[in-house]
Amino acid sequence: MLSCLFLAAVAAAPFPPAGVYRYAASMGGQAIGSWSVTVTDDPSRSEVDETSSATVVGMQVSATAALVLGTDLAPVKYSGNYRTPTQSPNVSVVLTADSATAVGALTTQPQRLALAANTRHFVVIEPGLLAGLFVLPAQLVAWKESKVTWIAPATAQAQPLTVNGTPLNSRPAEVPATDAVLAIDHPIALTIWYDPTTMAPDEISVPSQNAVLRRLH
């Protein structure tokens, strides 16, 4: 009985509803491309499939990725294909509750990764891509945690991710007044403004790169 109640509570954790979420990206105030995620779910898992296409410093880049989450929103596996004019690497991460195996774009052998000290969960976030950041507010709210282990698939490396209680910038004019905010200070400073009802991000900003992803409604 207790296990059934636990599973029911986990399944009820807020998570963006199934559907397609589209975003426009800018850097230095100039449009650079588009990102989208498609959320699908069933009683045993949720999946976020990402596509992106951008022009950065004159170079065309694109990516596809899939992030699968368990009933507790912990990542189970990630796969990605990243394309530049000269390369098209495939990356992957397979995870359990306390370990992960990553095959990165710069590694020749699978890398075994463990949870960082004083953390209980992994998150999988590829810098420059959306899927992992899209689900991060829902994960941290469900787990009630401010520190987790961040795995970056391309480098097959893990390090702590910590939440900062203070947003990096004031609420942008385009962000709804009812949005909640998640501010990350390590390993990279960024701010996520998200709808607290659906948990879907409306804007993600990275000040160090002068980059913004804004949801198209």
Buried (B, 14 or more C-beta within 10 A) or exposed (E): EEEEEEEEEBEEBBBBEEEEBEBBBBBEEEEBBBBBBBBEBEEEBBBBBBBBBBBBEEEEBBBBBBBBBBBBBBBBBBBBEBBEEEEEBEBBBBBEEEEBBBBBBEBEEBBEBEBBEEBEBBBBBBBBBBBBBBBBBBBBBBBEBEBBBBBBBBBBBBBBBBBBEEBBEEBBEEBEEEBBBBBBBEBBBBBBBBBEEBBBBBBBBBEEEEBBBBBEE
